Amino acid sequence: MARATSKTLRDPSLPTAKGRCVCGAVHIEIGVPARWAWHDHAAASRLAQGAAYATYLGCYKSRFWVTKGEAAITRFADEKAGTVRGFCAKCGTPIFYDRLRAHTMINLPRALFTTRTGREPRYHMNLDQAVDWLYAGEPLAPLKGYPGVMWERPRRKKKTAGIDDFL
């Protein structure tokens, strides 16, 4: 299970990345650089995050601190999968994803961090579980009348030659 350590127990000269939940009840920090970063397309991560995929940072537990709101973190243990997920009990923001077989590591949603983490997500995991509606770089155009909104124009159906075209 993820552990919180007092901010005073870490070396204050250690560079950190700071993150928080939506409501601000939980604040976290990690020592930078993070160990790795990736995009996870697994169904479990997609459901836990409520998004097409989750982008995570991997960090040593010894370099992860809850600096505010440890009591506001609620946990969901999935014994079958061997995972524990932590969420802010007030706003529901996912805080961590702990794989019990990885005793020294913890995974954190990249989107929580307001500062650089020292790693860019360059890996994609579980692509076999990716959803078919994921944006894959199709051309986008501005939607008239809605500033800042881009859309994918419908594709024109190719006309196929029918028997009437030859008569």
CYANA upper distance limits for C-alpha pairs under 8 A (distance plus 0.5 A):
  1 MET  CA     84 VAL  CA      7.18
  1 MET  CA     98 ASP  CA      7.01
  1 MET  CA    100 LEU  CA      7.56
  2 ALA  CA     61 LYS  CA      7.54
  2 ALA  CA     96 PHE  CA      8.35
  2 ALA  CA     98 ASP  CA      7.09
  2 ALA  CA    106 ILE  CA      7.54
  3 ARG  CA     61 LYS  CA      7.82
  3 ARG  CA     65 TRP  CA      8.29
  4 ALA  CA     64 PHE  CA      7.87
  4 ALA  CA     65 TRP  CA      5.82
  4 ALA  CA     66 VAL  CA      5.66
  4 ALA  CA     67 THR  CA      8.44
  4 ALA  CA     70 GLU  CA      7.42
  5 THR  CA      9 LEU  CA      7.33
  5 THR  CA     64 PHE  CA      8.28
  5 THR  CA     65 TRP  CA      5.93
  5 THR  CA     66 VAL  CA      7.15
  5 THR  CA     67 THR  CA      8.42
  6 SER  CA     10 ARG  CA      8.05
  6 SER  CA     65 TRP  CA      7.50
  6 SER  CA     66 VAL  CA      8.03
  6 SER  CA     67 THR  CA      7.38
  7 LYS  CA     65 TRP  CA      7.17
  7 LYS  CA     66 VAL  CA      8.25
  7 LYS  CA     67 THR  CA      6.43
  8 THR  CA     12 PRO  CA      8.22
 10 ARG  CA     14 LEU  CA      8.23
 14 LEU  CA     31 GLY  CA      6.97
 14 LEU  CA     32 VAL  CA      8.38
 15 PRO  CA     31 GLY  CA      6.40
 15 PRO  CA     32 VAL  CA      6.34
 16 THR  CA     29 GLU  CA      6.62
 16 THR  CA     30 ILE  CA      5.81
 16 THR  CA     31 GLY  CA      4.93
 16 THR  CA     32 VAL  CA      5.72
 16 THR  CA     33 PRO  CA      8.48
 16 THR  CA    117 THR  CA      8.19
 17 ALA  CA     29 GLU  CA      5.97
 17 ALA  CA     30 ILE  CA      5.92
 17 ALA  CA     31 GLY  CA      7.00
 17 ALA  CA     32 VAL  CA      6.80
 17 ALA  CA    113 PHE  CA      7.20
 17 ALA  CA    114 THR  CA      8.07
 17 ALA  CA    115 THR  CA      5.89
 17 ALA  CA    116 ARG  CA      6.55
 17 ALA  CA    117 THR  CA      5.95
 18 LYS  CA     27 HIS  CA      7.90
 18 LYS  CA     28 ILE  CA      6.39
 18 LYS  CA     29 GLU  CA      5.03
 18 LYS  CA     30 ILE  CA      7.33
 18 LYS  CA    113 PHE  CA      6.02
 18 LYS  CA    114 THR  CA      6.61
 18 LYS  CA    115 THR  CA      6.41
 19 GLY  CA     27 HIS  CA      6.32
 19 GLY  CA     28 ILE  CA      5.65
 19 GLY  CA     29 GLU  CA      6.61
 19 GLY  CA    112 LEU  CA      5.36
 19 GLY  CA    113 PHE  CA      4.34
 19 GLY  CA    114 THR  CA      6.07
 19 GLY  CA    115 THR  CA      7.88
 20 ARG  CA     24 GLY  CA      6.44
 20 ARG  CA     25 ALA  CA      8.24
 20 ARG  CA     26 VAL  CA      6.11
 20 ARG  CA     27 HIS  CA      4.79
 20 ARG  CA     28 ILE  CA      6.38
 20 ARG  CA    112 LEU  CA      5.98
 20 ARG  CA    113 PHE  CA      7.18
 20 ARG  CA    114 THR  CA      8.40
 21 CYS  CA     25 ALA  CA      7.19
 21 CYS  CA     26 VAL  CA      6.11
 21 CYS  CA     27 HIS  CA      7.23
 21 CYS  CA     88 CYS  CA      7.34
 21 CYS  CA     91 CYS  CA      8.05
 21 CYS  CA     93 THR  CA      6.01
 21 CYS  CA     94 PRO  CA      8.17
 21 CYS  CA     95 ILE  CA      7.69
 21 CYS  CA    112 LEU  CA      6.94
 22 VAL  CA     91 CYS  CA      7.01
 22 VAL  CA     93 THR  CA      6.84
 23 CYS  CA     90 LYS  CA      7.86
 23 CYS  CA     91 CYS  CA      6.49
 25 ALA  CA     68 LYS  CA      7.43
 25 ALA  CA     69 GLY  CA      5.98
 25 ALA  CA     72 ALA  CA      7.25
 25 ALA  CA     88 CYS  CA      7.90
 25 ALA  CA     90 LYS  CA      7.88
 26 VAL  CA     66 VAL  CA      7.72
 26 VAL  CA     67 THR  CA      8.09
 26 VAL  CA     68 LYS  CA      5.72
 26 VAL  CA     69 GLY  CA      4.92
 26 VAL  CA     70 GLU  CA      7.27
 26 VAL  CA     72 ALA  CA      7.20
 26 VAL  CA     73 ILE  CA      7.91
 26 VAL  CA     88 CYS  CA      7.19
 27 HIS  CA     66 VAL  CA      6.40
 27 HIS  CA     67 THR  CA      5.93
 27 HIS  CA     68 LYS  CA      5.35
 27 HIS  CA     69 GLY  CA      7.10
 28 ILE  CA     64 PHE  CA      7.85
 28 ILE  CA     65 TRP  CA      6.09
 28 ILE  CA     66 VAL  CA      4.91
 28 ILE  CA     67 THR  CA      5.89
 28 ILE  CA     68 LYS  CA      7.50
 29 GLU  CA     64 PHE  CA      6.41
 29 GLU  CA     65 TRP  CA      5.73
 29 GLU  CA     66 VAL  CA      7.01
 29 GLU  CA     67 THR  CA      7.39
 30 ILE  CA     34 ALA  CA      7.80
 30 ILE  CA     59 CYS  CA      7.77
 30 ILE  CA     63 ARG  CA      5.85
 30 ILE  CA     64 PHE  CA      5.04
 30 ILE  CA     65 TRP  CA      6.80
 31 GLY  CA     63 ARG  CA      5.57
 31 GLY  CA     64 PHE  CA      7.28
 32 VAL  CA    117 THR  CA      6.21
 32 VAL  CA    118 GLY  CA      6.27
 33 PRO  CA    117 THR  CA      6.16
 33 PRO  CA    118 GLY  CA      4.69
 33 PRO  CA    119 ARG  CA      6.82
 34 ALA  CA     57 LEU  CA      6.95
 34 ALA  CA     58 GLY  CA      6.66
 34 ALA  CA     59 CYS  CA      5.77
 34 ALA  CA    117 THR  CA      6.38
 34 ALA  CA    118 GLY  CA      6.43
 34 ALA  CA    119 ARG  CA      6.48
 35 ARG  CA     57 LEU  CA      7.80
 35 ARG  CA     58 GLY  CA      5.88
 35 ARG  CA     59 CYS  CA      5.70
 35 ARG  CA     60 TYR  CA      7.74
 35 ARG  CA    119 ARG  CA      7.95
 36 TRP  CA     57 LEU  CA      6.24
 36 TRP  CA     58 GLY  CA      5.60
 36 TRP  CA     59 CYS  CA      7.74
 36 TRP  CA    119 ARG  CA      6.60
 36 TRP  CA    120 GLU  CA      8.28
 36 TRP  CA    121 PRO  CA      7.91
 37 ALA  CA     55 THR  CA      7.75
 37 ALA  CA     56 TYR  CA      6.08
 37 ALA  CA     57 LEU  CA      4.83
 37 ALA  CA     58 GLY  CA      6.54
 37 ALA  CA    110 ARG  CA      8.43
 37 ALA  CA    119 ARG  CA      6.52
 37 ALA  CA    120 GLU  CA      6.43
 37 ALA  CA    121 PRO  CA      4.82
 37 ALA  CA    122 ARG  CA      7.29
 37 ALA  CA    123 TYR  CA      7.58
 38 TRP  CA     55 THR  CA      6.14
 38 TRP  CA     56 TYR  CA      6.06
 38 TRP  CA     57 LEU  CA      7.20
 38 TRP  CA    120 GLU  CA      8.28
 38 TRP  CA    121 PRO  CA      4.84
 38 TRP  CA    122 ARG  CA      6.34
 38 TRP  CA    123 TYR  CA      5.11
 38 TRP  CA    124 HIS  CA      6.26
 38 TRP  CA    125 MET  CA      7.73
 39 HIS  CA     53 TYR  CA      7.06
 39 HIS  CA     54 ALA  CA      6.17
 39 HIS  CA     55 THR  CA      4.81
 39 HIS  CA     56 TYR  CA      6.89
 39 HIS  CA    121 PRO  CA      6.95
 39 HIS  CA    122 ARG  CA      8.18
 39 HIS  CA    123 TYR  CA      6.58
 39 HIS  CA    124 HIS  CA      5.26
 39 HIS  CA    125 MET  CA      6.75
 40 ASP  CA     45 SER  CA      7.26
 40 ASP  CA     46 ARG  CA      8.40
 40 ASP  CA     53 TYR  CA      6.11
 40 ASP  CA     54 ALA  CA      5.66
 40 ASP  CA     55 THR  CA      6.56
 40 ASP  CA     56 TYR  CA      7.85
 40 ASP  CA    124 HIS  CA      6.42
 40 ASP  CA    125 MET  CA      5.38
 40 ASP  CA    126 ASN  CA      6.75
 40 ASP  CA    127 LEU  CA      8.31
 41 HIS  CA     45 SER  CA      7.43
 41 HIS  CA     46 ARG  CA      7.04
 41 HIS  CA     52 ALA  CA      7.66
 41 HIS  CA     53 TYR  CA      5.18
 41 HIS  CA     54 ALA  CA      7.15
 41 HIS  CA    124 HIS  CA      7.77
 41 HIS  CA    125 MET  CA      6.54
 41 HIS  CA    126 ASN  CA      5.67
 41 HIS  CA    127 LEU  CA      6.18
 41 HIS  CA    128 ASP  CA      8.44
 41 HIS  CA    129 GLN  CA      6.43
 41 HIS  CA    130 ALA  CA      5.59
 41 HIS  CA    131 VAL  CA      8.39
 42 ALA  CA     46 ARG  CA      6.67
 42 ALA  CA     53 TYR  CA      7.74
 42 ALA  CA    125 MET  CA      7.85
 42 ALA  CA    126 ASN  CA      5.74
 42 ALA  CA    127 LEU  CA      7.94
 42 ALA  CA    129 GLN  CA      5.98
 42 ALA  CA    130 ALA  CA      7.40
 43 ALA  CA     47 LEU  CA      6.60
 43 ALA  CA    129 GLN  CA      6.84
 43 ALA  CA    130 ALA  CA      8.29
 44 ALA  CA     48 ALA  CA      6.62
 45 SER  CA     49 GLN  CA      6.48
 45 SER  CA     53 TYR  CA      7.28
 45 SER  CA     54 ALA  CA      6.49
 46 ARG  CA     50 GLY  CA      6.14
 46 ARG  CA     51 ALA  CA      5.84
 46 ARG  CA     52 ALA  CA      6.25
 46 ARG  CA     53 TYR  CA      5.53
 46 ARG  CA     54 ALA  CA      6.63
 47 LEU  CA     51 ALA  CA      7.57
 48 ALA  CA     94 PRO  CA      7.99
 49 GLN  CA     53 TYR  CA      8.10
 49 GLN  CA     54 ALA  CA      6.83
 49 GLN  CA     94 PRO  CA      7.35
 52 ALA  CA    130 ALA  CA      8.15
 52 ALA  CA    131 VAL  CA      7.30
 52 ALA  CA    134 LEU  CA      6.85
 53 TYR  CA    130 ALA  CA      8.13
 54 ALA  CA    109 PRO  CA      7.54
 55 THR  CA    109 PRO  CA      6.35
 55 THR  CA    110 ARG  CA      6.14
 55 THR  CA    111 ALA  CA      7.91
 55 THR  CA    121 PRO  CA      7.75
 56 TYR  CA    107 ASN  CA      6.51
 56 TYR  CA    108 LEU  CA      5.80
 56 TYR  CA    109 PRO  CA      4.98
 56 TYR  CA    110 ARG  CA      5.53
 56 TYR  CA    121 PRO  CA      8.30
 57 LEU  CA    107 ASN  CA      5.96
 57 LEU  CA    108 LEU  CA      5.68
 57 LEU  CA    109 PRO  CA      6.79
 57 LEU  CA    110 ARG  CA      6.21
 57 LEU  CA    119 ARG  CA      8.39
 57 LEU  CA    121 PRO  CA      8.40
 58 GLY  CA    105 MET  CA      7.12
 58 GLY  CA    106 ILE  CA      6.30
 58 GLY  CA    107 ASN  CA      5.05
 58 GLY  CA    108 LEU  CA      7.03
 59 CYS  CA     63 ARG  CA      7.21
 59 CYS  CA     64 PHE  CA      7.45
 59 CYS  CA    105 MET  CA      6.07
 59 CYS  CA    106 ILE  CA      5.95
 59 CYS  CA    107 ASN  CA      6.80
 59 CYS  CA    108 LEU  CA      8.25
 60 TYR  CA     64 PHE  CA      7.21
 60 TYR  CA    104 THR  CA      6.16
 60 TYR  CA    105 MET  CA      4.96
 60 TYR  CA    106 ILE  CA      6.68
 61 LYS  CA    104 THR  CA      6.10
 61 LYS  CA    105 MET  CA      5.74
 61 LYS  CA    106 ILE  CA      6.23
 62 SER  CA    104 THR  CA      8.04
 66 VAL  CA     70 GLU  CA      6.60
 69 GLY  CA     73 ILE  CA      7.50
 72 ALA  CA     88 CYS  CA      6.16
 72 ALA  CA     89 ALA  CA      5.87
 72 ALA  CA     90 LYS  CA      7.36
 73 ILE  CA     86 GLY  CA      6.58
 73 ILE  CA     87 PHE  CA      5.91
 73 ILE  CA     88 CYS  CA      5.17
 73 ILE  CA     89 ALA  CA      6.06
 73 ILE  CA     95 ILE  CA      8.37
 74 THR  CA     86 GLY  CA      6.13
 74 THR  CA     87 PHE  CA      5.84
 74 THR  CA     88 CYS  CA      6.68
 74 THR  CA     89 ALA  CA      5.96
 75 ARG  CA     84 VAL  CA      7.02
 75 ARG  CA     85 ARG  CA      6.08
 75 ARG  CA     86 GLY  CA      4.92
 75 ARG  CA     87 PHE  CA      6.74
 76 PHE  CA     84 VAL  CA      6.04
 76 PHE  CA     85 ARG  CA      5.69
 76 PHE  CA     86 GLY  CA      6.92
 77 ALA  CA     82 GLY  CA      8.06
 77 ALA  CA     83 THR  CA      6.37
 77 ALA  CA     84 VAL  CA      4.80
 77 ALA  CA     85 ARG  CA      6.96
 78 ASP  CA     82 GLY  CA      6.31
 78 ASP  CA     83 THR  CA      5.78
 78 ASP  CA     84 VAL  CA      6.66
 79 GLU  CA     83 THR  CA      7.08
 82 GLY  CA     99 ARG  CA      6.60
 82 GLY  CA    100 LEU  CA      6.02
 82 GLY  CA    101 ARG  CA      7.69
 83 THR  CA     97 TYR  CA      7.53
 83 THR  CA     98 ASP  CA      6.04
 83 THR  CA     99 ARG  CA      5.03
 83 THR  CA    100 LEU  CA      6.12
 84 VAL  CA     97 TYR  CA      6.47
 84 VAL  CA     98 ASP  CA      5.55
 84 VAL  CA     99 ARG  CA      7.05
 84 VAL  CA    100 LEU  CA      7.83
 85 ARG  CA     94 PRO  CA      7.89
 85 ARG  CA     95 ILE  CA      8.01
 85 ARG  CA     96 PHE  CA      6.13
 85 ARG  CA     97 TYR  CA      5.02
 85 ARG  CA     98 ASP  CA      6.63
 86 GLY  CA     94 PRO  CA      6.56
 86 GLY  CA     95 ILE  CA      5.76
 86 GLY  CA     96 PHE  CA      5.56
 86 GLY  CA     97 TYR  CA      7.02
 87 PHE  CA     92 GLY  CA      6.03
 87 PHE  CA     93 THR  CA      5.92
 87 PHE  CA     94 PRO  CA      4.87
 87 PHE  CA     95 ILE  CA      5.60
 87 PHE  CA     96 PHE  CA      7.66
 88 CYS  CA     92 GLY  CA      5.38
 88 CYS  CA     93 THR  CA      5.77
 88 CYS  CA     94 PRO  CA      7.07
 88 CYS  CA     95 ILE  CA      7.24
 94 PRO  CA    109 PRO  CA      7.68
 95 ILE  CA    108 LEU  CA      6.74
 95 ILE  CA    109 PRO  CA      7.25
 95 ILE  CA    112 LEU  CA      8.25
 96 PHE  CA    106 ILE  CA      7.47
 96 PHE  CA    107 ASN  CA      6.18
 96 PHE  CA    108 LEU  CA      5.10
 96 PHE  CA    109 PRO  CA      7.23
 97 TYR  CA    106 ILE  CA      6.86
 97 TYR  CA    107 ASN  CA      5.48
 97 TYR  CA    108 LEU  CA      6.65
 98 ASP  CA    102 ALA  CA      8.24
 98 ASP  CA    105 MET  CA      7.97
 98 ASP  CA    106 ILE  CA      5.58
 98 ASP  CA    107 ASN  CA      6.57
 99 ARG  CA    103 HIS  CA      8.14
 99 ARG  CA    105 MET  CA      8.40
 99 ARG  CA    106 ILE  CA      7.64
102 ALA  CA    106 ILE  CA      8.21
108 LEU  CA    112 LEU  CA      8.41
113 PHE  CA    117 THR  CA      8.10
126 ASN  CA    130 ALA  CA      7.51
130 ALA  CA    134 LEU  CA      7.99
138 GLU  CA    152 GLU  CA      7.49
139 PRO  CA    152 GLU  CA      6.89
140 LEU  CA    150 MET  CA      6.32
140 LEU  CA    151 TRP  CA      5.70
140 LEU  CA    152 GLU  CA      5.31
140 LEU  CA    153 ARG  CA      7.52
141 ALA  CA    150 MET  CA      5.81
141 ALA  CA    151 TRP  CA      5.99
141 ALA  CA    152 GLU  CA      7.00
141 ALA  CA    153 ARG  CA      7.71
142 PRO  CA    146 TYR  CA      8.34
142 PRO  CA    147 PRO  CA      8.03
142 PRO  CA    148 GLY  CA      7.75
142 PRO  CA    149 VAL  CA      6.49
142 PRO  CA    150 MET  CA      4.97
142 PRO  CA    151 TRP  CA      6.83
143 LEU  CA    147 PRO  CA      7.77
143 LEU  CA    149 VAL  CA      6.18
143 LEU  CA    150 MET  CA      5.95
143 LEU  CA    151 TRP  CA      6.56
161 ALA  CA    165 ASP  CA      6.66
162 GLY  CA    166 PHE  CA      7.86
163 ILE  CA    167 LEU  CA      7.28
